[in-house]
């Protein structure tokens, strides 16, 4: 929040301004139906937060979902907890659901590639005309 220097804030003795020290939400971004933030709940798992965001899209890469911790560390939750237990989602974390490049329609990729070549050829023709 940005407060201008010329702005004054007054309060009475009975008023209390509560500012939380830590974030109290978990954010879900990427290939989910409704990317948003959710109020942190100790009992919720990564899958619970994804479900609260409407679930995965058809283009989601569900094998590479990762969590960015509030301190900046990144971890990939293990599907098999035989050898290592994955850390729990905590307040301030961000769950990232990446795009699966194999699920992108090939026609879209080829359209983008041909547009790049067209623009390069057009630029080369413009330079050659000088």
ABEGO torsion letter per residue (X at the ends): XBBBAABBBBBBAABBBBBBABBABBBBBEBBABBBBBBBBAABBAAAAAAAAGEBBAABBAAABBBBBAAGBBBBBBABAAABBBBBBBBGBBBBBBBBAAABBAAAAAAAAAAAAAAAAAAAAAAAAX
